[in-house]
Amino acid sequence: MLKKNSIVKFVLLVIIAVLGVLLCVCPFNVPGSSDRYNGFVAAINKGIDINGGVSALYSATASGSSSDLENNIDDSLSKIRSLLKLEGYSEVNVTRQGSDKVRIEVSDDAYDTSYNWTYLENGKEIEITIDQISDTVTDARVYLSSQDIKSAYISYGYDSNNNGRYEINLELTKNGQSRLKNMKNDADEAAKSNAYVYLGGLAADNLLSTLTIDDIDENIVIVSSHADYSSTSAENMQELIYTIVAGSLGYDMTLMETSIISPALGQNTALYLTIVSILIAVLSLLFIIIRYRHLGLLGCLSIIFGLVLFAFFMQAIPFITLNIATMFGCVVAFAIMLISNIIIFEKVRSEYAIGKKIHLSFKGGLKKALWPILDSHFILLIAGIMIWIFAPSVLKGFAIATVIGVLLSAFCSLVLTRYFMHLYLPINSTNAAKLSLYRDKSVRELSSEEVEILPEESAAEFSVEGGANNE
């Protein structure tokens, strides 16, 4: 009965593994919908060096000295990078060239989209005052401006009538936080309760939002929209963010040229890498099947589950981009999964070689493999974290892939492989040849009682026929 249950469970596990592989690599149309499922692997964000992309060169002009312009450009690079990330580009490189130029490189579907980011050229400056501009009030003190904005992002909130609406969160710089305190103090002295947000100049028609000063946080200004902007449309609010952030750069941008970036390794790089990866995986799995037979099959099943989970997390985590460095991380992830199972199987073979029965060899092998696996995984995990923290951005993909691979490898080898081995015992606990387990003819099989009472280091000594146990 136990054997039958184990066989049924293995059949179900194999079916699940096959379905997982199909979900990884096979696209299909979703039934009853116009959507198309492309698979985990295809959904992973591809970097410029694998998928190619688009490069755009902008000239920057601003009043003031060239050194001021250079500093403004350097301070604005992270803003532009974050802005383009909001558009869904998986990889964005923004650099200053010379003293007055900005080069932008993006990946993914740039071939099919407009790479003339007009909002970078049409930014509008935001200004916040405590005086509302009208026919009688034509000038006001500006307490906060675009230069005080560190970043901007969309949130969802509620108005005074508890109606849901999209809002813009303006995160302020340290200088902006100081100026916000001054605005609150002046408003308190003047007994004014509102602040007014203008976009594109201090004019009544440019009023973007009216804020209650007491509701403004210390470092974030939440803005809802008026006028031509719909507070119920996420798309319109996103366009508004583009306009605000572009206006906070401190200089004007003019597009000079655009060009296509070919993949670093040539066209169809992603296809070739996929084919090579599949060949390496298949050959590696064939190796452990040939060497360990049924044990190898158990290891293959565990590794396949690990690879499916690895592909799922790689496409599910939005900030992961598959580039050359990330590919090396994927290789490390697969290698550590393979090596972890080999360590277990070699320990099992060693246990059987000294005279233990198959089930005791499984138990002893798993126990002896625990700490070597944990030690190696801990070292790789710390290394991956250190690379993520201290290495340049180009290596962060390697670090993320390594960390995910190490965690999944520990789970697969110490949980899945262990479970599969215990599930296998009712099917075969006597035929060692099917498991590629061998011992010398001079070594006799130890009983469970002998294994329990003998010191581990002397088990081999007492397992030999005519040894101390027979004297």
Phi, psi and omega in degrees: 000317180296321179297317180296317179298320180295318179298316179299317180295320179294322177298316178296319180295320178295318178298317178297318180296318179296317177298322178297318178296318179297321178295333180287320193241346187255120174278154176198159176281134180288123181302137179073016182211159176272358181285157178234131178268127186256355180095155182299315185296315180293335183278350178292133179298130181260140180277174182296321184288348177254317187255353185077187181176207183226142176242137178229135180248126180243145170263145182244136178228138179203157176284150181111182183284162180295329178294324176296320179296317179299316180295320178298318179297313180300320181289338186265350186301318181293327177295314180296318180300314179295324181296315181288330175299326179297335179282351177100003176292132185285329179225130182227124174244123180234121182223154173271136176240123185068209183260347187217027180228150179232125177253132180240130176234129180231158182245197175070234189270031181297336179297331186257003183238166178283123179258013172265089186284087188296332182293339175291334179266345186240034179292151178237140181280140179259142181222136182238127180228175174250007177243128180277128180287135180209190179295330181266334179249105184251354180218150181206157177284127179269117181270321181232136179228184183299328180293346179268002182265125178272317178200169179216144179205161182273143170224174179238124182224196183225143178276186182296337178266013178065028175268133181291146179200155173278143180227162177249128176261118178259109178275127187267152172286174178298320177295322177296322178296322178294319179290329176295320177298319178297320179296318180295320179295315180294322178295322179293319179292326181270004179057043177250137186254350185241152170239150186239130183254122180244142180235116178095021177119155180280089177215148184302324181287346182262011179295121182265318184198154174247127184246147170273119189301321181295340181270355182281129179289172182290329184228003179227128176256121180264122186243126167258164191251152173241198168053233188277000184255132181272122180283357180257358183249118178295324180296316180294322179292326177294318176299324179294321177298317178303315181297317182293312183294319178298326178285348182263005184289333180091006178201166179260144181244140177229126181292129180257313182201158175227154180206157178271136177258120178279152176305143185299327182260014179099173180295153180061028179302314182299319180296314181296318179296322179296316180298314180297318180298318179296318179298316179298316180296315182296315180296321179294317179292323175298323180299312182287334175292316180294320184282322187245358177054243184296323175300320178298322177297319177297318178295320178300317180297318178296316181294321179298316175300319179296319180292322177297315178296322179298313179297322180298312182291326179296324179271340183277331181276114191294332185270007177273130177236130182275105173235191183298318180297319179295325177299318176297324176297322177295321178297317177298319180299315179293319182298318182290328174296316181294312183296322180300317178291323178297320178301314179299313184293323178292323176295321178296317179298320178295320179295319180291326183295334181270001173117001181283153175288169186300312184293326176286329176294319176301311183297312181293321179296317178296320180294315182286337180277346187301304186289320174302321179292314180297318180299310182295320180292323180295318180297315179294324179296314178297319179298317179298319179294318180297318178298318179299321185281316192253337185283160176296163187300332182295337181262357183294328177298320176299316182296316181296314180298321179295315181297314179298316180297319180296315180296317179291325178296317178299318180295315185292316184284319185270345180244300185292309181299319177300315180296317180297323179294318177293325179290335183281331188305318177297338179282318181207112176233011183232330184270095183290332183298326179294340180257006182058040177253130182221153174219157178297148182296336181280351181266123179267162182279130179277146174278166179298324181293320180294321180296323183286323187269341183272142173300145185299321185287344181254008183298319181296323181297320182274358182268350183274133179301135181083006180280202186300330184288341182256357182286000000 
